[in-house]
Amino acid sequence: MPRVNWNTLKDKSGSAKGLKGFIAYKAGMVSGYVLDNTPDSMTKGKRIVIPLTILECPKAKIFSVRFYKNNQPVKEIVSKNLDKELKKVLKIPKKDTGSIDSIPRESYDDVKVIIYSVAKQTGIKKTPDLSEIDVVGNLDEKLNFIKENLNKELSALDVFERGKCVDVRGLTKGKGLQGPVKRFGITLKVHKSEKGQRNPGSLGPWNPSRVTFRAPQAGQMGLYSRIAYSLNIIDAGNSQGENVHALLKNIKNFGNIKTDYILVRGSVQGPAKRQLLLTAPFRPTKKQNKKALQLLELR
């Protein structure tokens, strides 16, 4: 799971409630027929086709509460009644770590939670994924939210709303070892060139007599941590509800959507079943926030 600097992520658009992020899994892509209601748009009032990415968002639970003082962790309280699947990922402390009220208020100035996805609700795996998530509001609002939801299941539908924007953080597809032509896009040399047609013409000058990191060479390609900024949430719901579209079933390389889902406009990095982190928009724009697209059907 990618890490997030929550101190720099200020949600100005009100896209998130309670938690500032949530764990999701990429399912696949579909085409969506939407009605464009965006003001001043060239296609306002018209029916257009846009690409959509399906993200499955199973329920999540709070694993622990982490207290901070001057941006340094000082105390962590582990929740009770945890799922047994967590033993595959980490060591759960056997001793009771205490309660939130037992920690003096002057000993911390911020609090965050570590949540884990209830992945066994999906059809892809049972091992949960963990991530540290910040909470919306001041310190009192954060503590009240944590106390209310400490042993409850959290839903992505309570965090993100339809029509808002969201950032998607995750790893791209892994390509393995690749040469400089595919990795950096350098031009092939002429067919009569010596010492390789797909190699760079020079690795550097005589002086300084060393190969810098800027010289294009073969190496690992893909599996990079990337962010897709300000994607519009076109639709969100539960797969067990009424009027669920047939395209949410039998998805290639994924299967059926069994829990909550979110449809975002555009493509998302990574292959099917890749774990992703949905967060509040890091740099929301007026252009993305004013878009109003009403989903009509999926194809």
LUMDO-883796 format. One line per 3 residues: number of its first residue (from 1); their letters; for each residue x, y, z of C-alpha. Coordinates in Angstrom, 3 decimals. Layout:
<sites>
NUM	a	X/Y/Z  ...
</sites>
This chain:
<sites>
1	mpr	0.000/0.000/0.000  1.342/3.488/-0.821  2.095/5.884/2.012
4	vnw	0.448/9.296/2.287  1.669/12.500/3.898  -1.617/13.337/5.614
7	ntl	-0.291/16.639/6.966  -0.227/18.074/3.440  -3.568/16.604/2.380
10	kdk	-6.170/19.220/3.187  -9.582/18.316/1.819  -10.948/21.638/0.528
13	sgs	-13.785/20.172/-1.534  -15.498/18.233/1.250  -15.121/14.953/-0.630
16	akg	-14.394/12.866/2.462  -16.340/12.438/5.692  -14.968/10.804/8.789
19	lkg	-11.941/9.133/7.229  -9.768/10.887/4.664  -9.121/7.673/2.758
22	fia	-10.258/4.124/2.131  -8.851/0.851/0.761  -10.214/-0.378/-2.572
25	yka	-9.430/-2.980/-5.244  -9.392/-2.444/-8.992  -11.879/-4.644/-10.828
28	gmv	-11.902/-3.498/-14.455  -13.222/-0.924/-16.912  -16.505/-0.322/-18.710
31	sgy	-18.028/2.328/-20.961  -20.667/4.532/-19.414  -23.427/6.538/-21.085
34	vld	-23.840/9.718/-19.050  -25.885/12.894/-19.300  -23.631/15.939/-19.169
37	ntp	-25.115/18.595/-16.877  -21.877/20.554/-16.470  -22.395/24.338/-16.711
40	dsm	-20.795/26.001/-19.757  -19.918/22.608/-21.248  -19.962/22.120/-25.021
43	tkg	-21.922/18.890/-24.521  -24.334/20.224/-21.883  -27.638/18.369/-22.007
46	kri	-26.241/15.733/-24.352  -25.607/12.046/-23.873  -21.912/11.187/-24.089
49	vip	-19.787/8.076/-23.600  -16.928/8.098/-21.081  -14.546/5.390/-19.788
52	lti	-15.196/4.202/-16.225  -13.121/2.165/-13.805  -14.846/-0.181/-11.355
55	lec	-13.394/-0.176/-7.832  -14.601/-2.666/-5.242  -14.551/-1.288/-1.698
58	pka	-15.144/-3.964/0.955  -15.898/-2.948/4.512  -12.986/-1.853/6.704
61	kif	-12.305/-2.011/10.429  -10.042/-0.051/12.744  -6.993/-2.094/13.718
64	svr	-5.369/0.433/16.032  -5.359/4.070/17.085  -2.020/5.863/16.884
67	fyk	-1.319/9.004/18.927  1.185/11.649/17.815  3.106/14.410/19.559
70	nnq	5.042/16.855/17.351  4.580/14.496/14.367  6.149/11.612/16.306
73	pvk	4.171/8.516/17.389  4.014/8.248/21.195  1.362/5.579/21.829
76	eiv	-0.682/3.008/19.927  -3.822/1.268/21.160  -4.859/-1.929/19.373
79	skn	-8.545/-2.620/18.952  -10.210/-5.725/20.334  -12.198/-8.419/18.505
82	ldk	-9.915/-8.424/15.460  -10.330/-10.777/12.506  -8.236/-13.940/12.573
85	elk	-6.932/-13.265/9.054  -4.726/-10.489/10.472  -2.392/-13.129/11.914
88	kvl	-1.153/-13.780/8.370  0.023/-10.174/8.041  1.406/-9.120/11.428
91	kip	1.826/-10.097/15.055  -1.124/-9.082/17.210  -0.151/-8.145/20.791
94	kkd	-1.520/-10.542/23.363  -1.602/-7.998/26.187  -4.262/-5.338/26.474
97	tgs	-2.866/-2.029/25.167  -5.354/0.076/27.125  -8.154/2.430/26.125
100	ids	-8.327/5.868/24.542  -9.522/7.569/27.728  -6.556/6.222/29.716
103	ipr	-4.063/8.393/27.794  -3.513/11.920/29.181  -4.713/14.608/26.800
106	esy	-1.530/16.692/27.124  0.627/13.784/25.935  -0.547/13.996/22.291
109	ddv	-1.695/16.611/19.789  -2.887/14.450/16.867  -4.408/11.038/16.297
112	kvi	-4.699/8.724/13.293  -6.111/5.251/12.750  -4.779/2.142/11.043
115	iys	-7.575/0.391/9.195  -7.655/-2.998/7.498  -9.903/-4.176/4.707
118	vak	-12.226/-7.107/5.311  -10.962/-8.727/2.111  -12.736/-12.042/2.805
121	qtg	-15.986/-10.319/1.785  -14.643/-10.159/-1.772  -13.929/-13.033/-4.101
124	ikk	-10.258/-12.229/-4.726  -8.477/-13.069/-1.433  -8.784/-13.372/2.348
127	tpd	-5.624/-11.603/3.540  -6.452/-8.011/4.565  -4.493/-4.901/3.611
130	lse	-3.577/-2.285/6.200  -3.032/1.438/5.856  -2.756/4.440/8.155
133	idv	-5.590/6.903/7.544  -6.152/10.381/8.913  -9.539/11.535/10.189
136	vgn	-11.405/14.691/9.158  -11.846/17.430/11.782  -10.081/18.779/14.827
139	lde	-8.754/16.633/17.665  -12.082/16.397/19.521  -13.972/15.465/16.352
142	kln	-11.366/12.825/15.536  -11.621/11.229/18.975  -15.426/11.177/18.865
145	fik	-15.416/9.497/15.468  -12.892/6.874/16.572  -14.812/6.048/19.764
148	enl	-18.065/5.618/17.827  -16.566/3.334/15.162  -13.808/1.474/17.021
151	nke	-15.373/-2.004/16.750  -17.688/-1.345/13.795  -17.411/-1.936/10.072
154	lsa	-16.739/1.188/8.021  -18.134/1.669/4.522  -16.640/3.608/1.627
157	ldv	-20.126/4.936/0.835  -20.017/6.849/4.130  -16.659/8.395/3.207
160	fer	-17.048/9.439/-0.450  -20.109/10.876/-2.182  -21.314/10.574/-5.741
163	gkc	-20.337/13.584/-7.847  -17.263/14.449/-5.773  -13.599/13.971/-6.664
166	vdv	-11.123/11.445/-5.311  -7.417/10.670/-5.663  -6.353/7.089/-6.390
169	rgl	-2.929/5.986/-5.127  -1.361/2.660/-5.988  1.316/0.733/-7.864
172	tkg	1.436/0.513/-11.652  1.756/-2.719/-13.596  5.141/-4.401/-13.283
175	kgl	7.031/-4.826/-16.587  10.188/-6.457/-15.228  13.623/-5.851/-16.769
178	qgp	13.361/-3.658/-19.871  15.877/-2.008/-22.160  16.451/1.732/-22.610
181	vkr	14.314/1.957/-25.777  11.133/0.835/-24.038  12.070/2.213/-20.641
184	fgi	13.050/5.752/-21.669  11.863/6.000/-25.270  15.265/6.622/-26.885
187	tlk	15.503/6.368/-30.667  16.839/3.229/-32.339  20.160/3.691/-34.090
190	vhk	20.619/2.854/-37.780  20.777/-0.797/-38.694  24.512/-0.734/-39.439
193	sek	25.463/0.620/-36.009  28.072/-1.211/-33.978  27.700/-2.288/-30.337
196	gqr	23.962/-2.646/-30.414  21.092/-0.986/-32.238  18.930/-0.567/-29.124
199	npg	21.705/0.823/-26.910  22.399/4.517/-26.236  25.109/6.079/-28.426
202	slg	27.112/7.181/-25.401  26.981/6.613/-21.658  28.683/9.953/-20.951
205	pwn	31.653/12.219/-21.742  35.337/11.639/-21.020  35.166/14.277/-18.298
208	psr	33.652/13.738/-15.809  34.733/10.140/-16.396  31.790/8.346/-14.843
211	vtf	28.328/7.127/-15.746  25.634/9.301/-14.168  22.158/8.144/-13.198
214	rap	20.787/10.206/-16.091  22.231/7.830/-18.716  19.414/5.632/-20.086
217	qag	20.160/2.008/-19.276  18.272/-1.232/-18.818  16.547/-1.861/-15.507
220	qmg	13.299/-2.372/-13.641  10.228/-0.892/-15.338  6.828/-0.554/-13.746
223	lys	5.619/-1.273/-10.226  5.932/2.434/-9.485  3.855/4.268/-6.893
226	ria	1.664/6.753/-8.753  -1.326/9.012/-8.070  -4.340/9.600/-10.327
229	ysl	-5.508/13.077/-9.305  -9.082/14.388/-9.024  -11.101/11.594/-10.616
232	nii	-14.847/12.197/-10.665  -17.011/9.677/-8.804  -19.737/8.912/-11.338
235	dag	-21.625/6.311/-9.313  -21.396/4.426/-6.024  -23.520/1.746/-4.421
238	nsq	-23.796/-1.759/-3.047  -23.743/-4.821/-5.281  -26.417/-6.501/-3.144
241	gen	-28.918/-3.697/-3.682  -31.587/-3.327/-6.312  -31.011/-2.489/-9.987
244	vha	-27.413/-3.753/-9.999  -26.020/-3.757/-13.538  -25.042/-7.047/-15.117
247	llk	-21.613/-5.674/-16.078  -20.638/-5.761/-12.391  -20.583/-9.550/-12.614
250	nik	-18.159/-11.929/-14.338  -15.510/-9.231/-14.800  -12.453/-10.504/-16.628
253	nfg	-9.592/-11.504/-14.286  -11.671/-10.431/-11.289  -15.075/-12.098/-10.958
256	nik	-18.160/-10.639/-9.312  -18.494/-7.467/-7.268  -19.764/-8.702/-3.884
259	tdy	-19.493/-5.575/-1.716  -19.653/-1.794/-2.162  -18.357/-0.352/-5.410
262	ilv	-17.348/3.030/-6.804  -17.244/4.029/-10.472  -14.673/6.713/-11.283
265	rgs	-14.130/8.444/-14.586  -10.996/7.496/-16.495  -8.368/4.830/-16.004
268	vqg	-6.545/3.799/-12.849  -3.020/2.428/-12.540  -2.375/-1.254/-11.900
271	pak	-3.821/-4.592/-13.066  -7.029/-6.218/-11.881  -7.139/-7.074/-8.159
274	rql	-4.535/-4.409/-7.367  -5.061/-2.863/-3.919  -5.492/0.914/-4.082
277	llt	-5.862/3.751/-1.626  -8.650/6.248/-2.253  -8.021/9.610/-0.609
280	apf	-9.519/13.059/-0.520  -8.273/15.210/-3.436  -4.779/16.559/-2.830
283	rpt	-5.097/19.441/-5.304  -8.771/19.840/-6.301  -9.511/22.059/-9.296
286	kkq	-12.606/24.105/-10.123  -12.822/22.412/-13.514  -13.146/18.946/-11.995
289	nkk	-15.378/19.986/-9.109  -18.006/21.629/-11.314  -18.461/18.584/-13.562
292	alq	-21.925/17.080/-13.203  -22.351/13.751/-14.996  -25.443/11.607/-14.501
295	lle	-24.990/7.908/-15.227  -27.594/6.500/-17.574  -26.337/3.019/-18.429
298	lr	-23.234/0.868/-18.723  -22.030/-0.883/-21.852
</sites>
